[in-house]
Amino acid sequence: MKYNILGNCLALSLCAVLAASCSSGESAKSSTGSETTQEITLTIDDAVTYQAIDHFGASDAWSCQFVGSWPETKKNAIASLLFSKDKDASGNPMGIGLSLWRFNIGAGSAEQGSASGIGDEWRRAESFLNADGSYNWDKQQSQVWFAQQAKSFGVEKLLVFPNSPPVSLTRNGKAYGSSGSIASNLAFDKFEPYADYLANVVQGLQTKGLAVNYISPMNEPQWDWNDGGQEGTPFYNNEIAQIATLLNQKLEDKGLATTISLAEAAQINYLYETGNKPNRANQLQDLFTSGSSNYVGGLSKLEKAVAGHSYFTTSPFNTLVSQRQQLASAVGQVNGLRYWMSEYCILGDNAGEINGNGRDLGIDAALYLAKVIHTDLAVGNASAWHWWLAISPYDYKDGLIYIDKQKQDGNYYKSKMLWALGNYSRFIRPGYKRVKINNSKGDALNQNFLYSAYKDPQTGNLVTVVVNASTQPVSFNLKKTTANLTGLKAYITAADKELQLAPVADGQLIQVPARSIVTITTGGL
């Protein structure tokens, strides 16, 4: 499918709208009754559909290993914020309703303690595999608790992922590579034991009532992972292909329905170009294109979606757009393949737009995040979107919920990034399809006003998400090509709001406040 940026990226120049409105003397009342000089019509054409949405997710690394044993009231409240689809008495969502949960399978650095070489205790992780080859399914209890809570809230999918093979299988006995080495920390004769281990973990988690839908056997294989900052190892594409083939056979042998997710590329451009990572990148061509020596696309247990991470490709705005255009084009050339944006948080200086250092519980980081989500979905055609740390103890823009760095108990803090993701995850459910939406003032690309629309194929209900990063409110009519829309509800995330319900009377304009994200629903959603 060829992507048409003017027809589907869906943005406009606010300055042009203001000038046109003022010169024509247009004025209308918004649904809140305030005067506005902007009048726009957004028209949904739900007969034109794009990708189906698989899920929105986040990861339990690494804080859940401790927070899962916090006092019941606090950990339950945190789980509700992440997983709940309920509303309070006023109709405001109580959580962001994630539809996928990512479970980090540890490599055993936690059991090694300081001898692990990983200085930050919070970045070590337990392993189900003991040094003698036996398994202890009572390990990672706190993470299992969160996964069970996700299931109890109705989270549809569970994905498990290791950052490193178990330390008993690695070359150097540690959960990260040797200094100065760019080789995988897993020797060839350990590939099959590693595949055995992964399949056994899937089977073992079933004893905890957890059905694993997806397993991702490696993470960001382009990086060297040899500084002891966390568990990790690099892999070459030929190693990924061999491990995936072995794991495919193990899953078949055990009769497991779990599918394999590849390849968690560290940056999305490593999916479609080699760049500075020969034999580790250009993974769409090398792993998913028939005829390649490392082709795995025909494996029976392979999820037909390539996974990549949006890091270091989001600024400036023209880069955010152009790299996703290239990715969508490359994925579109592989028949039947989908794209999952499977990990992101705000890192780096981002061309001066926003710095990843320092917590930001406010709307600035949330607006930047919403811009990335929108572009990944509407330009990159992502069918899944996953955040990195659901719960962070750090002073970075890496958490949906922040906590005091305390293992037994502490305070937790909601960020606006949590609710910005919720503007998408809470309302756009698995199976919804992105649909066409046009703007009466023109579709010139502008990062200050972004919007996209989605449809439930079963009910016909529509969800429209609007991101207004400007300092001026914007008001608009929302219509379908075939009919006027009635019974609309708007949910606003802003500096002073967290998915707050704002009723929309039939026939009145919808107002998107300055510097806010608004989701508009039909059908009582």
C-alpha positions as CSV (number, residue, x, y, z in Angstrom):
1,M,0.0,0.0,0.0
2,K,1.5,3.3,-1.0
3,Y,1.3,6.0,1.6
4,N,-0.1,9.4,0.7
5,I,1.3,12.0,3.2
6,L,-1.0,14.8,2.0
7,G,-4.1,12.7,2.2
8,N,-3.4,10.8,5.4
9,C,-0.9,12.6,7.7
10,L,-3.6,15.0,8.4
11,A,-2.2,18.3,9.7
12,L,-2.7,22.0,9.0
13,S,-1.1,25.4,9.4
14,L,-2.8,27.2,12.3
15,C,-1.5,30.5,11.2
16,A,-3.2,30.1,7.8
17,V,-6.4,29.1,9.5
18,L,-6.4,32.1,11.8
19,A,-5.7,34.5,8.9
20,A,-8.4,33.0,6.7
21,S,-11.0,33.0,9.6
22,C,-10.2,36.6,10.6
23,S,-10.4,37.9,7.0
24,S,-13.8,36.2,6.4
25,G,-15.2,37.2,9.7
26,E,-16.1,33.6,10.7
27,S,-17.1,33.2,14.3
28,A,-18.8,30.3,16.1
29,K,-19.4,29.1,19.6
30,S,-17.6,26.0,20.8
31,S,-19.2,23.2,22.9
32,T,-17.9,25.0,26.0
33,G,-19.6,28.3,24.9
34,S,-16.4,30.3,24.4
35,E,-16.0,32.5,21.3
36,T,-13.5,31.4,18.7
37,T,-12.3,32.8,15.3
38,Q,-11.3,29.3,14.0
39,E,-13.7,27.0,12.3
40,I,-12.5,23.8,10.7
41,T,-14.3,20.7,9.5
42,L,-12.7,17.3,10.0
43,T,-14.4,14.7,7.8
44,I,-14.0,11.0,8.4
45,D,-14.2,8.7,5.4
46,D,-14.4,5.3,7.1
47,A,-14.8,3.5,3.8
48,V,-11.0,4.1,3.3
49,T,-9.1,1.9,5.8
50,Y,-5.4,1.5,6.6
51,Q,-3.7,-0.8,9.1
52,A,-5.5,-2.7,11.8
53,I,-4.3,-2.0,15.4
54,D,-3.0,-5.0,17.3
55,H,-2.3,-3.4,20.7
56,F,-0.8,-0.7,22.8
57,G,1.6,-1.8,25.5
58,A,4.3,-1.0,28.1
59,S,7.1,-3.0,29.8
60,D,7.5,-4.2,33.4
61,A,11.3,-3.6,33.4
62,W,12.7,-3.1,35.9
63,S,10.7,-1.6,38.7
64,C,7.9,-4.2,38.8
65,Q,10.3,-6.6,40.4
66,F,10.1,-4.4,43.5
67,V,6.8,-2.6,43.2
68,G,5.0,-5.9,42.9
69,S,5.7,-6.5,46.6
70,W,4.7,-3.0,47.7
71,P,1.7,-2.5,50.0
72,E,-1.5,-3.8,48.3
73,T,-3.2,-0.5,48.1
74,K,-0.4,1.2,46.3
75,K,0.5,-1.5,43.9
76,N,-3.2,-2.1,43.1
77,A,-3.6,1.6,42.4
78,I,-0.6,1.5,40.0
79,A,-2.0,-1.5,38.2
80,S,-5.3,0.2,37.8
81,L,-3.7,3.2,36.2
82,L,-2.0,1.0,33.6
83,F,-4.7,-1.6,32.9
84,S,-8.2,-0.4,33.9
85,K,-10.8,0.3,31.3
86,D,-13.3,1.5,33.9
87,K,-14.6,5.0,34.4
88,D,-15.4,6.9,37.6
89,A,-18.8,8.3,38.5
90,S,-18.2,11.4,36.4
91,G,-17.3,9.3,33.3
92,N,-13.6,10.0,33.4
93,P,-11.3,7.0,32.6
94,M,-9.6,5.5,35.7
95,G,-6.7,4.0,33.7
96,I,-5.2,3.9,30.2
97,G,-6.4,0.4,29.4
98,L,-3.2,-1.1,27.9
99,S,-4.0,-4.0,25.6
100,L,-0.5,-5.7,25.9
101,W,1.9,-6.2,28.7
102,R,5.6,-6.8,28.2
103,F,7.3,-9.2,30.7
104,N,11.1,-9.0,31.0
105,I,12.6,-12.5,31.5
106,G,15.7,-11.9,33.6
107,A,19.1,-13.4,33.0
108,G,20.1,-14.0,36.6
109,S,22.2,-10.9,37.3
110,A,20.1,-10.3,40.4
111,E,21.2,-13.6,41.9
112,Q,24.8,-12.6,41.2
113,G,24.4,-9.3,43.1
114,S,27.3,-6.9,42.9
115,A,29.4,-9.6,41.2
116,S,27.1,-9.3,38.2
117,G,29.1,-6.2,37.2
118,I,25.8,-4.3,36.7
119,G,26.1,-1.5,39.2
120,D,22.5,-0.5,39.5
121,E,20.6,-3.1,41.5
122,W,17.3,-2.0,39.8
123,R,18.7,-3.0,36.4
124,R,19.5,-6.6,37.5
125,A,16.9,-9.3,37.1
126,E,16.2,-12.8,38.4
127,S,16.2,-15.9,36.2
128,F,13.8,-18.8,36.3
129,L,16.8,-21.0,35.3
130,N,19.0,-22.2,38.0
131,A,22.8,-22.8,37.5
132,D,22.2,-26.6,37.7
133,G,19.8,-26.5,34.8
134,S,16.6,-26.8,36.9
135,Y,13.8,-24.2,37.0
136,N,12.3,-22.3,39.8
137,W,8.9,-20.9,38.8
138,D,8.6,-18.9,42.0
139,K,11.3,-16.5,40.8
140,Q,10.3,-13.1,39.5
141,Q,7.2,-13.2,41.8
142,S,6.6,-9.5,41.7
143,Q,6.6,-9.4,37.9
144,V,4.3,-12.4,37.8
145,W,2.0,-10.5,40.1
146,F,1.8,-7.5,37.6
147,A,1.2,-9.9,34.7
148,Q,-1.6,-11.6,36.6
149,Q,-3.1,-8.2,37.4
150,A,-2.9,-7.3,33.7
151,K,-4.8,-10.5,32.9
152,S,-7.4,-9.8,35.6
153,F,-8.1,-6.3,34.2
154,G,-8.6,-7.9,30.7
155,V,-5.4,-6.9,29.1
156,E,-5.6,-8.9,25.9
157,K,-2.0,-9.9,25.2
158,L,1.2,-10.9,27.0
159,L,4.7,-10.7,25.5
160,V,7.8,-12.0,27.2
161,F,11.3,-10.8,26.3
162,P,14.9,-11.4,27.6
163,N,17.6,-8.7,27.3
164,S,20.3,-11.4,27.7
165,P,20.4,-15.2,27.8
166,P,20.7,-16.7,31.3
167,V,24.2,-16.2,32.8
168,S,24.7,-20.0,32.9
169,L,24.6,-20.0,29.1
170,T,26.7,-16.9,28.3
171,R,30.3,-16.9,27.1
172,N,31.5,-14.8,30.1
173,G,29.1,-15.9,32.8
174,K,27.6,-12.4,32.9
175,A,24.4,-10.9,31.6
176,Y,26.3,-8.4,29.3
177,G,29.1,-8.7,26.8
178,S,32.8,-8.5,27.5
179,S,34.5,-5.1,27.3
180,G,35.7,-4.3,23.9
181,S,33.8,-7.2,22.3
182,I,31.1,-6.8,19.6
183,A,30.4,-10.5,19.5
184,S,27.3,-12.1,20.8
185,N,27.6,-13.2,24.4
186,L,26.0,-16.5,23.4
187,A,28.3,-19.2,21.8
188,F,26.9,-21.2,18.9
189,D,26.8,-24.4,20.9
190,K,24.4,-22.7,23.3
191,F,21.9,-21.6,20.7
192,E,19.8,-24.7,21.1
193,P,19.9,-24.7,24.9
194,Y,18.8,-21.0,24.7
195,A,15.9,-21.9,22.5
196,D,15.0,-24.7,24.9
197,Y,15.1,-22.3,27.8
198,L,12.8,-19.8,26.0
199,A,10.2,-22.4,25.2
200,N,10.4,-23.7,28.8
201,V,9.7,-20.2,30.2
202,V,6.6,-20.0,28.0
203,Q,5.5,-23.3,29.4
204,G,6.4,-22.5,32.9
205,L,4.5,-19.3,33.0
206,Q,1.4,-21.3,32.2
207,T,1.7,-22.8,35.7
208,K,1.1,-19.3,36.9
209,G,-2.0,-18.9,34.8
210,L,-0.3,-16.8,32.2
211,A,-0.7,-17.6,28.5
212,V,2.2,-16.0,26.6
213,N,1.0,-14.7,23.2
214,Y,4.4,-13.6,21.9
215,I,8.1,-14.2,22.7
216,S,10.8,-11.8,21.6
217,P,14.1,-13.7,21.8
218,M,16.5,-10.7,21.5
219,N,16.5,-7.0,22.2
220,E,18.2,-4.2,20.2
221,P,20.8,-6.6,18.7
222,Q,22.7,-3.6,17.0
223,W,24.1,-2.4,20.3
224,D,27.3,-3.9,21.8
225,W,25.9,-4.1,25.4
226,N,29.3,-4.4,27.0
227,D,29.3,-1.6,29.6
228,G,27.5,-3.2,32.4
229,G,24.7,-0.7,32.3
230,Q,22.0,-3.4,32.1
231,E,21.5,-6.9,30.9
232,G,22.0,-7.2,27.1
233,T,23.9,-8.8,24.2
234,P,24.3,-8.1,20.5
235,F,23.4,-10.5,17.8
236,Y,24.2,-10.7,14.1
237,N,21.3,-11.3,11.7
238,N,22.5,-14.8,10.9
239,E,22.5,-15.6,14.6
240,I,19.0,-14.2,15.0
241,A,17.8,-16.4,12.1
242,Q,19.4,-19.6,13.6
243,I,17.9,-18.9,17.1
244,A,14.5,-18.1,15.7
245,T,14.5,-21.3,13.6
246,L,15.4,-23.4,16.7
247,L,12.9,-21.7,18.9
248,N,10.2,-22.2,16.2
249,Q,10.9,-26.0,16.4
250,K,10.8,-26.0,20.2
251,L,7.4,-24.2,20.2
252,E,6.1,-26.6,17.7
253,D,7.4,-29.6,19.6
254,K,5.7,-28.4,22.8
255,G,2.4,-27.6,21.0
256,L,2.6,-24.0,22.2
257,A,0.5,-21.3,20.4
258,T,3.0,-18.6,21.2
259,T,4.5,-16.7,18.2
260,I,8.0,-15.2,17.8
261,S,8.4,-11.5,17.5
262,L,11.5,-10.2,15.7
263,A,13.8,-8.3,15.8
264,E,13.4,-5.3,18.2
265,A,15.7,-3.2,16.1
266,A,17.4,-0.5,18.2
267,Q,16.4,2.2,15.7
268,I,13.8,2.0,13.0
269,N,16.3,2.8,10.2
270,Y,18.1,-0.4,11.0
271,L,15.1,-2.2,9.6
272,Y,15.5,-0.8,6.1
273,E,19.1,0.2,5.8
274,T,22.5,-1.0,6.9
275,G,23.9,2.3,8.2
276,N,26.8,1.7,10.5
277,K,25.8,-1.8,11.6
278,P,26.9,-4.2,8.8
279,N,25.4,-7.7,9.2
280,R,23.2,-6.5,12.1
281,A,20.8,-4.2,10.2
282,N,18.8,-4.0,6.9
283,Q,16.7,-6.6,8.7
284,L,13.6,-6.3,6.4
285,Q,15.7,-7.5,3.5
286,D,17.9,-9.9,5.4
287,L,15.3,-11.7,7.6
288,F,11.9,-11.2,5.9
289,T,12.6,-11.2,2.2
290,S,12.4,-14.5,0.4
291,G,15.7,-15.6,-1.1
292,S,17.9,-14.1,1.6
293,S,20.3,-16.5,3.2
294,N,18.9,-15.5,6.6
295,Y,15.2,-15.6,5.6
296,V,12.9,-16.6,8.4
297,G,9.6,-15.3,7.0
298,G,8.2,-18.7,6.4
299,L,8.6,-20.0,9.9
300,S,5.3,-21.4,11.2
301,K,5.5,-19.7,14.6
302,L,6.8,-16.3,13.4
303,E,4.5,-13.3,14.1
304,K,4.1,-11.6,10.7
305,A,5.1,-8.2,12.1
306,V,8.6,-6.7,12.3
307,A,9.4,-4.9,15.5
308,G,11.5,-1.8,15.8
309,H,12.2,1.0,18.3
310,S,11.6,4.7,17.6
311,Y,14.7,5.9,19.6
312,F,16.9,8.6,18.1
313,T,14.7,9.1,15.0
314,T,12.1,11.5,16.3
315,S,13.7,15.0,15.8
316,P,13.6,17.3,14.1
317,F,10.1,16.9,12.7
318,N,11.1,16.3,9.1
319,T,13.3,13.4,10.3
320,L,10.4,12.0,12.3
321,V,8.2,12.0,9.2
322,S,10.8,11.0,6.5
323,Q,12.1,8.0,8.4
324,R,8.6,6.7,8.9
325,Q,7.8,7.2,5.3
326,Q,10.8,5.1,4.3
327,L,9.9,2.5,6.9
328,A,6.3,2.2,5.7
329,S,7.5,1.9,2.1
330,A,10.0,-0.8,3.0
331,V,7.5,-2.8,5.1
332,G,4.9,-2.5,2.3
333,Q,7.2,-4.3,-0.1
334,V,7.2,-7.5,2.1
335,N,3.8,-9.2,1.4
336,G,1.6,-9.6,4.5
337,L,4.1,-8.0,6.9
338,R,3.0,-5.6,9.6
339,Y,5.1,-3.1,11.7
340,W,5.2,-2.9,15.5
341,M,6.7,0.1,17.2
342,S,7.7,-2.0,20.2
343,E,9.7,0.3,22.5
344,Y,10.1,4.0,23.0
345,C,10.8,6.7,25.7
346,I,12.2,10.2,25.3
347,L,16.0,9.9,25.1
348,G,18.7,12.3,23.9
349,D,18.5,16.0,23.2
350,N,16.2,15.6,20.2
351,A,17.6,18.4,18.1
352,G,17.0,20.8,20.9
353,E,13.2,20.1,20.9
354,I,13.1,18.3,24.2
355,N,15.8,16.7,26.4
356,G,15.4,13.2,27.7
357,N,17.2,14.0,31.0
358,G,15.0,15.0,33.9
359,R,11.6,13.9,34.9
360,D,8.7,15.8,33.4
361,L,5.3,15.1,34.9
362,G,3.7,17.9,32.9
363,I,2.2,18.5,29.5
364,D,5.4,19.3,27.5
365,A,6.7,15.7,27.5
366,A,3.2,14.5,26.9
367,L,2.7,16.6,23.8
368,Y,6.1,15.4,22.4
369,L,5.1,11.8,23.1
370,A,1.7,12.3,21.4
371,K,3.5,13.7,18.3
372,V,5.6,10.6,18.1
373,I,2.7,8.2,18.6
374,H,0.7,10.0,15.9
375,T,3.5,9.9,13.4
376,D,4.3,6.3,14.1
377,L,0.7,5.4,13.5
378,A,-0.3,7.8,10.7
379,V,2.9,7.9,8.7
380,G,4.8,4.7,9.8
381,N,1.6,2.6,9.7
382,A,2.5,1.0,13.0
383,S,-0.1,-1.6,14.0
384,A,1.2,-1.7,17.6
385,W,2.8,0.9,19.9
386,H,4.7,0.1,23.1
387,W,6.2,2.4,25.7
388,W,9.4,1.4,27.6
389,L,9.2,1.7,31.4
390,A,5.7,1.5,32.7
391,I,7.1,2.4,36.1
392,S,10.3,4.4,36.5
393,P,12.5,5.3,39.5
394,Y,14.8,7.4,37.4
395,D,15.3,11.1,36.6
396,Y,14.6,10.6,32.9
397,K,11.6,11.0,30.6
398,D,11.2,7.2,30.6
399,G,8.2,6.5,32.8
400,L,4.5,6.6,32.6
401,I,4.3,6.3,36.3
402,Y,7.2,7.5,38.5
403,I,8.1,6.1,41.9
404,D,10.5,6.7,44.8
405,K,13.5,4.4,44.3
406,Q,12.6,2.3,47.3
407,K,12.2,-1.5,47.2
408,Q,9.6,-2.1,49.9
409,D,7.4,1.0,49.8
410,G,7.3,4.6,48.5
411,N,5.2,7.2,46.7
412,Y,4.1,7.0,43.1
413,Y,3.5,9.9,40.7
414,K,1.3,10.0,37.6
415,S,2.8,11.7,34.6
416,K,0.9,13.4,31.7
417,M,2.8,11.0,29.4
418,L,0.6,8.2,31.0
419,W,-2.6,10.0,30.0
420,A,-1.2,11.1,26.6
421,L,-0.7,7.4,25.7
422,G,-4.1,6.8,27.2
423,N,-5.7,9.1,24.7
424,Y,-4.8,6.3,22.2
425,S,-4.6,3.1,24.2
426,R,-7.8,3.5,26.2
427,F,-10.0,4.0,23.2
428,I,-8.4,2.4,20.2
429,R,-8.8,-1.3,20.9
430,P,-7.3,-4.3,19.2
431,G,-8.9,-4.9,15.8
432,Y,-9.7,-1.2,15.2
433,K,-8.6,0.1,11.8
434,R,-7.1,3.5,11.0
435,V,-9.4,5.3,8.6
436,K,-9.1,8.4,6.4
437,I,-9.8,11.8,7.7
438,N,-9.7,15.1,5.8
439,N,-9.5,18.7,6.9
440,S,-11.5,21.5,5.2
441,K,-8.6,24.0,5.6
442,G,-6.1,21.7,3.8
443,D,-3.8,19.0,4.8
444,A,-0.4,20.7,4.7
445,L,1.9,19.0,7.2
446,N,2.4,20.9,10.5
447,Q,3.5,19.4,13.8
448,N,1.4,21.7,15.9
449,F,-1.9,20.2,14.9
450,L,-2.1,16.4,14.2
451,Y,-5.2,14.2,14.0
452,S,-6.0,10.6,13.1
453,A,-9.2,8.5,13.1
454,Y,-10.0,4.8,13.9
455,K,-13.0,2.6,13.4
456,D,-14.3,-0.5,15.2
457,P,-15.2,-2.8,12.3
458,Q,-17.7,-4.7,14.5
459,T,-19.8,-1.8,15.8
460,G,-18.8,1.1,13.5
461,N,-17.8,3.2,16.4
462,L,-15.3,5.9,15.6
463,V,-12.3,7.3,17.6
464,T,-10.5,10.5,16.6
465,V,-7.4,11.7,18.4
466,V,-6.3,15.4,18.0
467,V,-3.0,16.8,19.2
468,N,-2.8,20.6,19.5
469,A,0.7,21.6,20.5
470,S,0.1,25.3,19.7
471,T,-0.6,28.0,22.2
472,Q,-4.1,28.7,20.7
473,P,-7.2,26.6,21.0
474,V,-8.7,25.1,17.9
475,S,-12.4,24.5,17.3
476,F,-13.8,22.2,14.6
477,N,-16.8,20.3,13.3
478,L,-16.4,16.5,13.1
479,K,-18.4,14.7,10.4
480,K,-18.5,11.6,8.3
481,T,-18.7,11.7,4.6
482,T,-22.1,10.0,4.7
483,A,-23.7,11.6,7.8
484,N,-23.4,14.0,10.6
485,L,-22.0,12.5,13.9
486,T,-24.1,12.7,17.1
487,G,-23.6,11.5,20.6
488,L,-19.9,12.5,20.7
489,K,-17.8,12.5,23.8
490,A,-14.4,14.3,24.2
491,Y,-11.6,13.3,26.6
492,I,-9.0,16.0,27.3
493,T,-5.4,15.6,28.5
494,A,-3.9,19.0,29.3
495,A,-1.8,20.8,31.9
496,D,-4.8,20.6,34.3
497,K,-6.7,17.6,32.9
498,E,-6.2,13.8,32.8
499,L,-8.5,12.3,30.1
500,Q,-11.2,14.4,31.5
501,L,-14.6,14.0,30.0
502,A,-16.0,17.0,28.2
503,P,-19.6,16.6,26.8
504,V,-20.2,17.6,23.2
505,A,-23.7,18.7,22.4
506,D,-25.0,17.7,19.0
507,G,-24.3,20.3,16.3
508,Q,-21.8,22.3,18.4
509,L,-18.1,22.7,17.7
510,I,-15.5,20.7,19.5
511,Q,-12.8,22.7,21.2
512,V,-9.3,21.4,21.6
513,P,-7.6,23.6,24.2
514,A,-4.2,25.0,23.6
515,R,-1.4,22.5,24.3
516,S,-3.7,19.5,24.8
517,I,-4.6,16.1,23.4
518,V,-8.2,15.3,22.9
519,T,-9.9,12.0,22.0
520,I,-13.4,12.2,20.5
521,T,-15.6,9.0,20.5
522,T,-18.9,7.9,19.1
523,G,-21.2,5.1,20.2
524,G,-21.0,5.7,23.9
525,L,-17.3,4.9,24.3
